[in-house]
Amino acid sequence: MSEDRALYEGEILSGIERTAGWELLCQHLQSQIDSKLKELESTAFTDLAQVTKIQGEILGLRRPQIFLQDRLRRYGKALQKEEK
């Protein structure tokens, strides 16, 4: 990703973590993740594909936060380079 792109996306996303909407979304996602983790802990799986499916669902639920953290990290690095 180019520095210009990192700066552009960072400017757009930089305030999102502090919004009530983002907090609500994160709470919902975490609730879903917790439910999937309980399912993994409490189910006697007979097919490994079932476990893999749930693990994939958990990863999918984590992706929005991972995306934001990655973009904000890149934004911070681009800002540091810009300041030099």
N, CA, C and O atoms as CSV, one atom per row, in Angstrom:
chain,resi,resn,atom,element,x,y,z
A,1,MET,N,N,0.844,-1.170,0.000
A,1,MET,CA,C,0.000,0.000,0.000
A,1,MET,C,C,0.889,1.233,0.000
A,1,MET,O,O,1.858,1.307,0.755
A,2,SER,N,N,0.564,2.186,-0.834
A,2,SER,CA,C,1.358,3.402,-0.924
A,2,SER,C,C,1.118,4.283,0.302
A,2,SER,O,O,0.101,4.162,0.984
A,3,GLU,N,N,2.069,5.163,0.560
A,3,GLU,CA,C,1.915,6.089,1.680
A,3,GLU,C,C,0.717,7.003,1.466
A,3,GLU,O,O,-0.004,7.316,2.413
A,4,ASP,N,N,0.501,7.433,0.224
A,4,ASP,CA,C,-0.648,8.290,-0.061
A,4,ASP,C,C,-1.952,7.577,0.259
A,4,ASP,O,O,-2.868,8.164,0.835
A,5,ARG,N,N,-2.028,6.312,-0.117
A,5,ARG,CA,C,-3.233,5.527,0.158
A,5,ARG,C,C,-3.407,5.334,1.662
A,5,ARG,O,O,-4.521,5.430,2.177
A,6,ALA,N,N,-2.313,5.062,2.365
A,6,ALA,CA,C,-2.362,4.880,3.818
A,6,ALA,C,C,-2.838,6.162,4.500
A,6,ALA,O,O,-3.632,6.112,5.439
A,7,LEU,N,N,-2.355,7.300,4.026
A,7,LEU,CA,C,-2.789,8.581,4.586
A,7,LEU,C,C,-4.262,8.845,4.295
A,7,LEU,O,O,-5.006,9.287,5.170
A,8,TYR,N,N,-4.673,8.572,3.074
A,8,TYR,CA,C,-6.072,8.768,2.683
A,8,TYR,C,C,-7.007,7.905,3.528
A,8,TYR,O,O,-7.980,8.406,4.092
A,9,GLU,N,N,-6.710,6.611,3.613
A,9,GLU,CA,C,-7.567,5.706,4.384
A,9,GLU,C,C,-7.507,6.035,5.873
A,9,GLU,O,O,-8.515,5.963,6.575
A,10,GLY,N,N,-6.327,6.392,6.341
A,10,GLY,CA,C,-6.175,6.732,7.756
A,10,GLY,C,C,-6.985,7.946,8.146
A,10,GLY,O,O,-7.587,7.978,9.220
A,11,GLU,N,N,-7.005,8.950,7.280
A,11,GLU,CA,C,-7.805,10.150,7.552
A,11,GLU,C,C,-9.277,9.791,7.682
A,11,GLU,O,O,-9.974,10.302,8.558
A,12,ILE,N,N,-9.739,8.920,6.817
A,12,ILE,CA,C,-11.149,8.514,6.832
A,12,ILE,C,C,-11.463,7.692,8.073
A,12,ILE,O,O,-12.506,7.882,8.699
A,13,LEU,N,N,-10.565,6.779,8.432
A,13,LEU,CA,C,-10.836,5.817,9.495
A,13,LEU,C,C,-10.362,6.250,10.883
A,13,LEU,O,O,-10.689,5.593,11.872
A,14,SER,N,N,-9.609,7.330,10.976
A,14,SER,CA,C,-8.943,7.665,12.237
A,14,SER,C,C,-9.886,7.910,13.406
A,14,SER,O,O,-9.509,7.653,14.550
A,15,GLY,N,N,-11.058,8.382,13.167
A,15,GLY,CA,C,-11.964,8.667,14.276
A,15,GLY,C,C,-12.970,7.578,14.568
A,15,GLY,O,O,-13.731,7.680,15.530
A,16,ILE,N,N,-12.986,6.551,13.765
A,16,ILE,CA,C,-14.046,5.544,13.864
A,16,ILE,C,C,-14.028,4.796,15.198
A,16,ILE,O,O,-15.081,4.428,15.719
A,17,GLU,N,N,-12.843,4.574,15.746
A,17,GLU,CA,C,-12.738,3.811,16.994
A,17,GLU,C,C,-13.441,4.506,18.157
A,17,GLU,O,O,-13.838,3.852,19.121
A,18,ARG,N,N,-13.593,5.805,18.075
A,18,ARG,CA,C,-14.172,6.570,19.177
A,18,ARG,C,C,-15.680,6.774,19.041
A,18,ARG,O,O,-16.285,7.475,19.852
A,19,THR,N,N,-16.280,6.173,18.034
A,19,THR,CA,C,-17.712,6.382,17.840
A,19,THR,C,C,-18.529,5.335,18.592
A,19,THR,O,O,-18.074,4.217,18.830
A,20,ALA,N,N,-19.739,5.728,18.956
A,20,ALA,CA,C,-20.649,4.803,19.637
A,20,ALA,C,C,-21.026,3.650,18.712
A,20,ALA,O,O,-21.217,2.522,19.165
A,21,GLY,N,N,-21.131,3.934,17.427
A,21,GLY,CA,C,-21.482,2.898,16.467
A,21,GLY,C,C,-20.425,1.813,16.388
A,21,GLY,O,O,-20.748,0.627,16.327
A,22,TRP,N,N,-19.169,2.215,16.389
A,22,TRP,CA,C,-18.084,1.239,16.338
A,22,TRP,C,C,-18.078,0.401,17.612
A,22,TRP,O,O,-17.881,-0.813,17.559
A,23,GLU,N,N,-18.292,1.044,18.750
A,23,GLU,CA,C,-18.323,0.313,20.016
A,23,GLU,C,C,-19.465,-0.706,20.021
A,23,GLU,O,O,-19.292,-1.841,20.467
A,24,LEU,N,N,-20.610,-0.298,19.530
A,24,LEU,CA,C,-21.754,-1.200,19.452
A,24,LEU,C,C,-21.462,-2.371,18.524
A,24,LEU,O,O,-21.772,-3.517,18.851
A,25,LEU,N,N,-20.872,-2.091,17.377
A,25,LEU,CA,C,-20.509,-3.147,16.431
A,25,LEU,C,C,-19.512,-4.114,17.058
A,25,LEU,O,O,-19.662,-5.328,16.928
A,26,CYS,N,N,-18.504,-3.590,17.733
A,26,CYS,CA,C,-17.497,-4.451,18.368
A,26,CYS,C,C,-18.125,-5.324,19.455
A,26,CYS,O,O,-17.772,-6.495,19.597
A,27,GLN,N,N,-19.050,-4.757,20.214
A,27,GLN,CA,C,-19.741,-5.543,21.239
A,27,GLN,C,C,-20.534,-6.679,20.598
A,27,GLN,O,O,-20.517,-7.808,21.088
A,28,HIS,N,N,-21.217,-6.380,19.519
A,28,HIS,CA,C,-21.984,-7.411,18.820
A,28,HIS,C,C,-21.068,-8.502,18.271
A,28,HIS,O,O,-21.341,-9.691,18.437
A,29,LEU,N,N,-19.993,-8.098,17.623
A,29,LEU,CA,C,-19.052,-9.071,17.072
A,29,LEU,C,C,-18.458,-9.935,18.179
A,29,LEU,O,O,-18.327,-11.149,18.018
A,30,GLN,N,N,-18.095,-9.312,19.309
A,30,GLN,CA,C,-17.511,-10.076,20.413
A,30,GLN,C,C,-18.527,-11.058,20.985
A,30,GLN,O,O,-18.164,-12.172,21.365
A,31,SER,N,N,-19.776,-10.665,21.050
A,31,SER,CA,C,-20.830,-11.564,21.516
A,31,SER,C,C,-20.935,-12.783,20.604
A,31,SER,O,O,-21.085,-13.910,21.077
A,32,GLN,N,N,-20.856,-12.553,19.311
A,32,GLN,CA,C,-20.911,-13.653,18.347
A,32,GLN,C,C,-19.683,-14.553,18.466
A,32,GLN,O,O,-19.791,-15.777,18.384
A,33,ILE,N,N,-18.527,-13.944,18.659
A,33,ILE,CA,C,-17.286,-14.703,18.834
A,33,ILE,C,C,-17.376,-15.561,20.092
A,33,ILE,O,O,-17.025,-16.741,20.074
A,34,ASP,N,N,-17.847,-14.963,21.179
A,34,ASP,CA,C,-17.984,-15.708,22.437
A,34,ASP,C,C,-18.905,-16.910,22.264
A,34,ASP,O,O,-18.638,-17.991,22.789
A,35,SER,N,N,-19.986,-16.710,21.525
A,35,SER,CA,C,-20.931,-17.798,21.269
A,35,SER,C,C,-20.264,-18.927,20.490
A,35,SER,O,O,-20.459,-20.102,20.801
A,36,LYS,N,N,-19.484,-18.571,19.486
A,36,LYS,CA,C,-18.784,-19.576,18.681
A,36,LYS,C,C,-17.729,-20.312,19.503
A,36,LYS,O,O,-17.542,-21.518,19.342
A,37,LEU,N,N,-17.043,-19.586,20.383
A,37,LEU,CA,C,-16.040,-20.219,21.243
A,37,LEU,C,C,-16.691,-21.211,22.207
A,37,LEU,O,O,-16.157,-22.292,22.453
A,38,LYS,N,N,-17.845,-20.834,22.748
A,38,LYS,CA,C,-18.578,-21.748,23.629
A,38,LYS,C,C,-19.001,-22.999,22.860
A,38,LYS,O,O,-18.955,-24.115,23.378
A,39,GLU,N,N,-19.412,-22.785,21.619
A,39,GLU,CA,C,-19.792,-23.925,20.778
A,39,GLU,C,C,-18.606,-24.866,20.577
A,39,GLU,O,O,-18.757,-26.086,20.636
A,40,LEU,N,N,-17.430,-24.293,20.339
A,40,LEU,CA,C,-16.234,-25.118,20.179
A,40,LEU,C,C,-15.914,-25.899,21.457
A,40,LEU,O,O,-15.501,-27.058,21.405
A,41,GLU,N,N,-16.111,-25.247,22.596
A,41,GLU,CA,C,-15.779,-25.877,23.874
A,41,GLU,C,C,-16.790,-26.942,24.284
A,41,GLU,O,O,-16.421,-27.924,24.926
A,42,SER,N,N,-18.048,-26.764,23.927
A,42,SER,CA,C,-19.093,-27.621,24.476
A,42,SER,C,C,-19.603,-28.714,23.529
A,42,SER,O,O,-20.384,-29.573,23.938
A,43,THR,N,N,-19.172,-28.684,22.294
A,43,THR,CA,C,-19.666,-29.648,21.318
A,43,THR,C,C,-18.665,-30.790,21.141
A,43,THR,O,O,-17.457,-30.577,21.037
A,44,ALA,N,N,-19.197,-31.981,21.112
A,44,ALA,CA,C,-18.360,-33.154,20.822
A,44,ALA,C,C,-18.410,-33.381,19.310
A,44,ALA,O,O,-19.292,-34.073,18.802
A,45,PHE,N,N,-17.474,-32.802,18.622
A,45,PHE,CA,C,-17.462,-32.865,17.164
A,45,PHE,C,C,-17.042,-34.251,16.683
A,45,PHE,O,O,-16.138,-34.883,17.230
A,46,THR,N,N,-17.727,-34.689,15.654
A,46,THR,CA,C,-17.362,-35.959,15.027
A,46,THR,C,C,-16.704,-35.728,13.668
A,46,THR,O,O,-16.156,-36.647,13.061
A,47,ASP,N,N,-16.770,-34.504,13.216
A,47,ASP,CA,C,-16.220,-34.159,11.906
A,47,ASP,C,C,-15.337,-32.924,12.054
A,47,ASP,O,O,-15.815,-31.867,12.468
A,48,LEU,N,N,-14.079,-33.046,11.724
A,48,LEU,CA,C,-13.140,-31.934,11.828
A,48,LEU,C,C,-13.567,-30.753,10.966
A,48,LEU,O,O,-13.232,-29.612,11.286
A,49,ALA,N,N,-14.282,-30.991,9.906
A,49,ALA,CA,C,-14.756,-29.907,9.041
A,49,ALA,C,C,-15.682,-28.956,9.803
A,49,ALA,O,O,-15.724,-27.763,9.503
A,50,GLN,N,N,-16.417,-29.470,10.777
A,50,GLN,CA,C,-17.293,-28.618,11.588
A,50,GLN,C,C,-16.464,-27.638,12.417
A,50,GLN,O,O,-16.810,-26.463,12.539
A,51,VAL,N,N,-15.378,-28.132,12.978
A,51,VAL,CA,C,-14.484,-27.285,13.771
A,51,VAL,C,C,-13.864,-26.222,12.879
A,51,VAL,O,O,-13.817,-25.046,13.239
A,52,THR,N,N,-13.396,-26.637,11.732
A,52,THR,CA,C,-12.775,-25.712,10.783
A,52,THR,C,C,-13.756,-24.619,10.365
A,52,THR,O,O,-13.379,-23.454,10.241
A,53,LYS,N,N,-15.007,-24.998,10.150
A,53,LYS,CA,C,-16.047,-24.033,9.761
A,53,LYS,C,C,-16.239,-22.979,10.847
A,53,LYS,O,O,-16.307,-21.786,10.551
A,54,ILE,N,N,-16.324,-23.410,12.087
A,54,ILE,CA,C,-16.529,-22.465,13.190
A,54,ILE,C,C,-15.301,-21.579,13.371
A,54,ILE,O,O,-15.434,-20.385,13.640
A,55,GLN,N,N,-14.116,-22.148,13.227
A,55,GLN,CA,C,-12.891,-21.341,13.318
A,55,GLN,C,C,-12.888,-20.263,12.232
A,55,GLN,O,O,-12.484,-19.127,12.481
A,56,GLY,N,N,-13.333,-20.618,11.043
A,56,GLY,CA,C,-13.426,-19.647,9.952
A,56,GLY,C,C,-14.436,-18.561,10.250
A,56,GLY,O,O,-14.220,-17.397,9.914
A,57,GLU,N,N,-15.538,-18.935,10.879
A,57,GLU,CA,C,-16.553,-17.945,11.257
A,57,GLU,C,C,-15.993,-16.967,12.286
A,57,GLU,O,O,-16.245,-15.764,12.213
A,58,ILE,N,N,-15.232,-17.493,13.243
A,58,ILE,CA,C,-14.614,-16.624,14.251
A,58,ILE,C,C,-13.638,-15.650,13.587
A,58,ILE,O,O,-13.642,-14.457,13.888
A,59,LEU,N,N,-12.819,-16.157,12.699
A,59,LEU,CA,C,-11.883,-15.281,11.984
A,59,LEU,C,C,-12.638,-14.210,11.206
A,59,LEU,O,O,-12.241,-13.044,11.202
A,60,GLY,N,N,-13.716,-14.599,10.553
A,60,GLY,CA,C,-14.516,-13.633,9.808
A,60,GLY,C,C,-15.097,-12.551,10.692
A,60,GLY,O,O,-15.173,-11.390,10.289
A,61,LEU,N,N,-15.506,-12.917,11.888
A,61,LEU,CA,C,-16.050,-11.944,12.832
A,61,LEU,C,C,-14.973,-10.995,13.350
A,61,LEU,O,O,-15.273,-9.865,13.737
A,62,ARG,N,N,-13.729,-11.448,13.358
A,62,ARG,CA,C,-12.624,-10.601,13.827
A,62,ARG,C,C,-12.086,-9.670,12.736
A,62,ARG,O,O,-11.390,-8.700,13.035
A,63,ARG,N,N,-12.398,-9.955,11.511
A,63,ARG,CA,C,-11.811,-9.194,10.393
A,63,ARG,C,C,-12.056,-7.692,10.424
A,63,ARG,O,O,-11.131,-6.943,10.108
A,64,PRO,N,N,-13.241,-7.200,10.785
A,64,PRO,CA,C,-13.401,-5.737,10.802
A,64,PRO,C,C,-12.429,-5.043,11.753
A,64,PRO,O,O,-11.868,-4.002,11.412
A,65,GLN,N,N,-12.227,-5.602,12.926
A,65,GLN,CA,C,-11.288,-5.006,13.869
A,65,GLN,C,C,-9.852,-5.126,13.372
A,65,GLN,O,O,-9.060,-4.195,13.515
A,66,ILE,N,N,-9.525,-6.261,12.795
A,66,ILE,CA,C,-8.186,-6.457,12.234
A,66,ILE,C,C,-7.927,-5.444,11.123
A,66,ILE,O,O,-6.849,-4.855,11.044
A,67,PHE,N,N,-8.932,-5.250,10.264
A,67,PHE,CA,C,-8.810,-4.292,9.165
A,67,PHE,C,C,-8.531,-2.893,9.702
A,67,PHE,O,O,-7.609,-2.217,9.246
A,68,LEU,N,N,-9.335,-2.463,10.674
A,68,LEU,CA,C,-9.169,-1.114,11.207
A,68,LEU,C,C,-7.808,-0.957,11.880
A,68,LEU,O,O,-7.120,0.039,11.657
A,69,GLN,N,N,-7.418,-1.921,12.694
A,69,GLN,CA,C,-6.126,-1.838,13.372
A,69,GLN,C,C,-4.976,-1.769,12.368
A,69,GLN,O,O,-4.028,-1.006,12.554
A,70,ASP,N,N,-5.063,-2.567,11.304
A,70,ASP,CA,C,-4.017,-2.571,10.282
A,70,ASP,C,C,-3.940,-1.218,9.578
A,70,ASP,O,O,-2.853,-0.675,9.383
A,71,ARG,N,N,-5.089,-0.681,9.202
A,71,ARG,CA,C,-5.093,0.600,8.495
A,71,ARG,C,C,-4.604,1.735,9.378
A,71,ARG,O,O,-3.898,2.624,8.902
A,72,LEU,N,N,-4.965,1.721,10.652
A,72,LEU,CA,C,-4.503,2.763,11.557
A,72,LEU,C,C,-3.010,2.633,11.838
A,72,LEU,O,O,-2.328,3.640,12.024
A,73,ARG,N,N,-2.499,1.414,11.871
A,73,ARG,CA,C,-1.061,1.205,12.030
A,73,ARG,C,C,-0.318,1.775,10.823
A,73,ARG,O,O,0.687,2.471,10.970
A,74,ARG,N,N,-0.824,1.472,9.636
A,74,ARG,CA,C,-0.191,1.991,8.409
A,74,ARG,C,C,-0.274,3.511,8.349
A,74,ARG,O,O,0.657,4.178,7.898
A,75,TYR,N,N,-1.393,4.046,8.806
A,75,TYR,CA,C,-1.588,5.496,8.847
A,75,TYR,C,C,-0.544,6.135,9.761
A,75,TYR,O,O,0.069,7.140,9.401
A,76,GLY,N,N,-0.345,5.558,10.929
A,76,GLY,CA,C,0.650,6.077,11.866
A,76,GLY,C,C,2.054,6.059,11.271
A,76,GLY,O,O,2.814,7.013,11.441
A,77,LYS,N,N,2.395,4.993,10.586
A,77,LYS,CA,C,3.716,4.914,9.955
A,77,LYS,C,C,3.865,5.958,8.854
A,77,LYS,O,O,4.913,6.590,8.723
A,78,ALA,N,N,2.805,6.132,8.063
A,78,ALA,CA,C,2.845,7.118,6.977
A,78,ALA,C,C,2.963,8.525,7.540
A,78,ALA,O,O,3.673,9.353,6.969
A,79,LEU,N,N,2.290,8.813,8.639
A,79,LEU,CA,C,2.401,10.125,9.266
A,79,LEU,C,C,3.823,10.374,9.770
A,79,LEU,O,O,4.348,11.480,9.638
A,80,GLN,N,N,4.442,9.345,10.347
A,80,GLN,CA,C,5.813,9.482,10.833
A,80,GLN,C,C,6.762,9.775,9.687
A,80,GLN,O,O,7.652,10.616,9.817
A,81,LYS,N,N,6.585,9.095,8.573
A,81,LYS,CA,C,7.452,9.331,7.417
A,81,LYS,C,C,7.240,10.725,6.856
A,81,LYS,O,O,8.185,11.381,6.419
A,82,GLU,N,N,5.985,11.174,6.870
A,82,GLU,CA,C,5.648,12.488,6.344
A,82,GLU,C,C,6.278,13.606,7.198
A,82,GLU,O,O,6.658,14.655,6.677
A,83,GLU,N,N,6.380,13.370,8.495
A,83,GLU,CA,C,6.930,14.369,9.410
A,83,GLU,C,C,8.444,14.524,9.268
A,83,GLU,O,O,8.997,15.562,9.632
A,84,LYS,N,N,9.105,13.515,8.750
A,84,LYS,CA,C,10.577,13.545,8.626
A,84,LYS,C,C,11.030,14.427,7.508
A,84,LYS,O,O,12.231,14.559,7.274
